[in-house]
Amino acid sequence: MGNKHKYDLGDLVLCKYDFEYLYYPSHLQDTHEDLFFIGVVVKIKEYTVVFFDRDIIYEVLCTDGCMRQFATWEMEVLRKGKES
């Protein structure tokens, strides 16, 4: 998967939502501007309708135990997963 996707299963990532592409109440944007999540990529979803049928969505199991979804531009690798 490495060449096709920017992130791979098992990568430890730092994620921060980019609220500019979603409608969200303004109070959430103001209070959560420094909110970020750390977790492991557990699933890769391609061709979702969320982002115009072209982007890849990553499901991340965060350190607080919640599963969250992030777009490629909302993530950065802290440590690459071990390759098989």
CORZI-V878824 format. One record per residue. N is the residue number from 0. RES is the residue in one small letter. PHI is phi in radians with two decimals (none if undefined). BURIAL is 1 if it has 16 or more other ideal C-beta (glycine too) atoms within 10 Angstrom, else 0. D_LAST is the distance of its C-alpha to the last C-alpha in whole Angstrom. Layout:
n->{N:N}
res->{RES:RES}
phi->{PHI:PHI}
burial->{BURIAL:BURIAL}
d_last->{D_LAST:D_LAST}
This chain:
n->{0:1:2:3:4:5:6:7:8:9:10:11:12:13:14:15:16:17:18:19:20:21:22:23:24:25:26:27:28:29:30:31:32:33:34:35:36:37:38:39:40:41:42:43:44:45:46:47:48:49:50:51:52:53:54:55:56:57:58:59:60:61:62:63:64:65:66:67:68:69:70:71:72:73:74:75:76:77:78:79:80:81:82:83}
res->{m:g:n:k:h:k:y:d:l:g:d:l:v:l:c:k:y:d:f:e:y:l:y:y:p:s:h:l:q:d:t:h:e:d:l:f:f:i:g:v:v:v:k:i:k:e:y:t:v:v:f:f:d:r:d:i:i:y:e:v:l:c:t:d:g:c:m:r:q:f:a:t:w:e:m:e:v:l:r:k:g:k:e:s}
phi->{none:-0.96:-1.31:-1.44:-2.02:-1.24:-2.11:-2.03:-1.02:1.60:-1.19:-1.52:-2.24:-1.85:-2.24:-2.52:-1.15:-1.88:-1.28:-1.13:-1.63:-2.12:-1.41:-2.42:-0.97:-1.08:-1.15:-1.23:-1.14:-1.22:-1.50:-2.05:-1.17:-1.79:-1.35:-2.41:-2.28:-2.09:-2.95:-2.02:-1.22:-2.02:-2.71:-2.11:-1.96:-1.83:0.99:-1.49:-1.46:-1.10:-2.08:1.13:1.06:-2.32:-1.74:-1.77:-1.95:-1.89:-1.60:-2.13:-1.52:-1.45:-1.15:-1.53:1.58:-1.58:-1.62:-2.27:-1.98:-2.37:-1.48:-0.95:-1.33:-1.73:-2.22:-2.56:-1.36:-1.63:-2.71:-1.21:-1.21:-1.23:-1.38:-1.36}
burial->{0:0:0:0:0:0:1:1:0:0:1:0:1:0:1:0:1:0:0:0:0:0:0:0:0:0:0:0:0:0:0:0:0:0:0:0:1:0:1:1:1:0:0:1:0:0:0:0:0:0:0:0:0:0:0:1:1:1:1:1:0:1:0:0:0:0:0:0:0:1:1:0:0:1:1:0:0:0:0:0:1:0:0:0}
d_last->{11:12:15:17:16:17:15:12:11:11:13:16:19:23:24:28:30:32:35:37:35:36:40:40:43:44:44:40:39:42:41:37:37:35:33:29:26:23:20:16:15:15:16:17:21:22:26:27:31:31:31:32:30:28:26:22:22:20:20:20:20:22:23:27:25:26:24:25:24:24:25:23:26:26:23:21:18:19:15:12:9:7:4:0}
